[in-house]
Amino acid sequence: MTAAPFVLMWSMLPDWSPNKGMPTIGTPW
């Protein structure tokens, strides 16, 4: 449950993020 907010944040990152659409815990970039 603790990682839920992070996953949502990663999935909502702008297009400059190589992992956009791929929520990776601990590696948002």
Secondary structure, DSSP 8 states (H G I E B T S, - for coil): -TTHHHHHHHHT--TT-TTTT---TT---
